[in-house]
Amino acid sequence: MNWILFIIVAGALQGILLSLIILRKQANREANIWLAAFIMSFAILTFSDVLDRTIQLHHNSALLHLFDWGILLLGPFLLMYLREMTGDKYKKKNSWFLHFLPAFIAFLIYFIFYSMPSDMKIKTVMDDQIEQANGNPGFLALLITLQIACYFIWGLAVLFRYSRHLKEHYSATEKRNLTWLKIFVVINLLIWFIWLFALYTSSNIARILNDIGFSISVYLLGYVGIGQIDLGHVRTALLYDENSRAEEKYQNNKKNNYKNDRPASRYEHSGLTTDRAAALRQKLDSYMIQDKPYLEEDLNLRELADRIDVLPHHLSQLLNEHYNKNFFEFINSYRVQEVKKMLSDPNKKNESILSIAFSSGFNSKATFNSFFKKYTGQTPRQFRTLNKS
């Protein structure tokens, strides 16, 4: 098992270095502080675990369970990182600190252990290891896994909500969708359950998978996080839209002396009347046909709204209510029509399908193929074959 411990320690040292590098990165600055805290905590936890496992070698009781309480920091740190990355702000300012109360309480409880005599601490740790080896880790491991699982699932909800909002503002989401973070959260969650399985079954294979899996997944998160492009403009756009809706709701409530306490529908307080919506739809349809803005691969909601002189959240409302589409679907449906027209053109028969897709505004092969199949029921190749002139 010595080689496993070597890999774990090497990974922990790498994690500390990664945290320091991430802290120096200016893009996504606030988010990276939480990411660095997550990776640093994991690295210190790893060291703490190694010191517990090797108690027979060093017999230094002062190092035992040194940072065990920090395991309750991992979920909150990851959630804070995801919320900063996606602009999912708290409605109540400074309420974020409540997430760290369990770790603080655990830290105070661990003082009971820290105050024990040296020989008693060593005996306690070794007894715990014997219990774990027999598949009896106690109820605490289950509670820890449950706490972490809740935070990871919460984090996934934040990411999926972000993906949904992203499609209301952008026609191309590939560089902004944070799919890699969803993959990390799911894989890491599975590894935590492997950890729990290893504790309750004393499976050496599960323990090895857990040790190596944690190190690889967490430090890959750090490396990919370093390369993540700055999403500040995305967070600004999402926040601007949210603030605009809130301001319009406030002004309409103030104007109408609105006192009804019932929950309002999403657009109930919107200033976009039926007549204005009808005129706007006609203006939008005309602009889309004549100017073909969908050919621009990175067109976003605010840009299109500025061009037809309308508030972005009113344009979003129009698309949702009158077209039954979000911005992503609306723009890419025009791109599909453009592709269909070009695939049916005999003068384009020698041009590749991907070239046609890119010239029609798509900037991702995967998005193009899935969207085309969704709207036509055929693959682009099948469509071209069936529509040869």
MOFEN-V791209 format. One record per residue. RES is the residue in three letters. OMEGA is omega in degrees with one decimal (none if undefined). Layout:
res: <RES,RES>
omega: <OMEGA,OMEGA>
//
This chain:
res: <MET,ASN,TRP,ILE,LEU,PHE,ILE,ILE,VAL,ALA,GLY,ALA,LEU,GLN,GLY,ILE,LEU,LEU,SER,LEU,ILE,ILE,LEU,ARG,LYS,GLN,ALA,ASN,ARG,GLU,ALA,ASN,ILE,TRP,LEU,ALA,ALA,PHE,ILE,MET,SER,PHE,ALA,ILE,LEU,THR,PHE,SER,ASP,VAL,LEU,ASP,ARG,THR,ILE,GLN,LEU,HIS,HIS,ASN,SER,ALA,LEU,LEU,HIS,LEU,PHE,ASP,TRP,GLY,ILE,LEU,LEU,LEU,GLY,PRO,PHE,LEU,LEU,MET,TYR,LEU,ARG,GLU,MET,THR,GLY,ASP,LYS,TYR,LYS,LYS,LYS,ASN,SER,TRP,PHE,LEU,HIS,PHE,LEU,PRO,ALA,PHE,ILE,ALA,PHE,LEU,ILE,TYR,PHE,ILE,PHE,TYR,SER,MET,PRO,SER,ASP,MET,LYS,ILE,LYS,THR,VAL,MET,ASP,ASP,GLN,ILE,GLU,GLN,ALA,ASN,GLY,ASN,PRO,GLY,PHE,LEU,ALA,LEU,LEU,ILE,THR,LEU,GLN,ILE,ALA,CYS,TYR,PHE,ILE,TRP,GLY,LEU,ALA,VAL,LEU,PHE,ARG,TYR,SER,ARG,HIS,LEU,LYS,GLU,HIS,TYR,SER,ALA,THR,GLU,LYS,ARG,ASN,LEU,THR,TRP,LEU,LYS,ILE,PHE,VAL,VAL,ILE,ASN,LEU,LEU,ILE,TRP,PHE,ILE,TRP,LEU,PHE,ALA,LEU,TYR,THR,SER,SER,ASN,ILE,ALA,ARG,ILE,LEU,ASN,ASP,ILE,GLY,PHE,SER,ILE,SER,VAL,TYR,LEU,LEU,GLY,TYR,VAL,GLY,ILE,GLY,GLN,ILE,ASP,LEU,GLY,HIS,VAL,ARG,THR,ALA,LEU,LEU,TYR,ASP,GLU,ASN,SER,ARG,ALA,GLU,GLU,LYS,TYR,GLN,ASN,ASN,LYS,LYS,ASN,ASN,TYR,LYS,ASN,ASP,ARG,PRO,ALA,SER,ARG,TYR,GLU,HIS,SER,GLY,LEU,THR,THR,ASP,ARG,ALA,ALA,ALA,LEU,ARG,GLN,LYS,LEU,ASP,SER,TYR,MET,ILE,GLN,ASP,LYS,PRO,TYR,LEU,GLU,GLU,ASP,LEU,ASN,LEU,ARG,GLU,LEU,ALA,ASP,ARG,ILE,ASP,VAL,LEU,PRO,HIS,HIS,LEU,SER,GLN,LEU,LEU,ASN,GLU,HIS,TYR,ASN,LYS,ASN,PHE,PHE,GLU,PHE,ILE,ASN,SER,TYR,ARG,VAL,GLN,GLU,VAL,LYS,LYS,MET,LEU,SER,ASP,PRO,ASN,LYS,LYS,ASN,GLU,SER,ILE,LEU,SER,ILE,ALA,PHE,SER,SER,GLY,PHE,ASN,SER,LYS,ALA,THR,PHE,ASN,SER,PHE,PHE,LYS,LYS,TYR,THR,GLY,GLN,THR,PRO,ARG,GLN,PHE,ARG,THR,LEU,ASN,LYS,SER>
omega: <-176.1,-179.6,176.6,179.1,178.4,178.9,-179.0,-179.0,178.4,178.2,179.1,176.6,177.1,179.0,178.0,178.4,178.2,-179.4,-179.7,177.9,-179.3,-180.0,-179.6,-177.5,-175.0,179.3,-179.0,-170.8,-177.1,179.5,-176.6,175.3,178.6,178.7,178.6,178.4,178.8,-177.1,178.5,178.9,179.1,-179.9,179.5,176.0,178.7,176.8,-179.5,179.8,179.0,178.9,176.6,-177.0,-175.2,-178.4,-179.5,-177.6,-174.0,178.3,179.6,-174.6,-178.8,-178.1,-174.8,179.8,-172.7,-175.4,-176.4,179.6,-178.4,178.5,178.9,176.9,-172.5,179.5,178.3,180.0,179.8,179.7,178.4,178.5,-178.3,-179.7,177.2,-179.0,-174.7,-179.1,-178.8,-172.6,176.6,178.2,176.8,-176.5,176.5,178.3,-176.7,-174.5,179.7,-179.7,-175.2,178.5,178.8,179.6,179.5,177.8,177.6,177.8,178.9,179.6,-179.4,175.9,175.7,178.5,-177.0,-177.5,178.8,172.0,-174.9,-177.2,179.2,178.4,179.4,179.6,179.9,-179.3,-178.8,175.7,178.1,-179.8,177.3,178.2,179.2,178.4,178.7,178.5,178.6,-176.3,-178.8,-175.1,-175.8,179.6,178.1,179.0,179.4,179.0,179.0,179.3,-179.2,179.3,179.2,-179.8,179.9,177.2,174.6,178.4,176.5,178.3,177.4,-178.5,179.4,175.6,177.3,179.1,178.9,178.7,-179.8,-178.8,174.8,-174.7,-173.4,177.4,176.3,-173.1,-170.1,-175.9,-174.6,-166.7,176.6,178.0,-179.4,178.3,176.5,179.7,179.7,-176.7,-179.6,-179.4,-178.8,177.4,177.5,-180.0,177.1,177.9,172.8,176.3,179.4,178.2,179.8,-179.4,-174.5,-178.3,-176.8,-179.8,178.9,179.3,178.8,179.6,178.8,177.7,179.8,-177.9,-177.9,-178.6,178.6,-176.6,-177.8,-174.5,-177.1,-177.5,170.8,176.1,179.7,-178.6,179.4,178.8,177.7,-177.2,-178.3,178.9,-179.9,-179.4,-178.8,-179.3,178.2,178.7,178.4,-179.9,-179.7,-179.7,178.9,-179.9,179.7,179.8,179.0,177.7,-178.4,179.9,179.2,177.5,-179.9,-177.9,178.7,176.5,179.9,-179.4,-176.2,-178.0,-173.5,-177.2,-179.0,-176.7,-178.0,179.2,-178.6,174.5,-171.0,-175.4,-175.1,-176.9,-178.5,177.7,-179.9,-178.8,179.8,-179.7,179.3,179.0,179.9,178.9,179.8,179.4,179.1,179.8,-179.7,-179.8,-179.4,-178.8,-179.5,-178.0,-174.3,-173.0,178.0,-179.7,-178.3,177.9,176.8,-168.9,-176.9,179.3,177.5,-174.3,-176.1,179.1,-179.9,178.9,178.7,-176.2,178.6,172.6,178.4,177.5,-178.2,-177.7,173.7,176.2,178.2,178.4,179.4,-179.0,-179.0,-172.3,-173.1,177.7,-176.1,-179.8,167.3,-175.9,179.8,-179.5,-178.0,-177.5,-177.3,174.3,175.0,179.4,177.4,178.7,178.8,178.3,179.6,-179.6,-178.3,177.8,179.7,-177.4,-179.1,179.0,-179.2,-171.9,-179.5,179.4,-177.8,-179.6,-178.6,177.4,177.8,179.5,-179.2,179.3,178.1,175.9,177.7,175.1,178.8,178.6,-178.3,179.1,-180.0,-177.0,-178.3,-178.8,179.7,179.8,-179.1,-174.1,-178.5,-177.0,-178.8,170.9,177.8,-179.5,178.1,-179.8,-178.7,-179.3,-177.8,-176.9,174.1,-178.3,none>
//
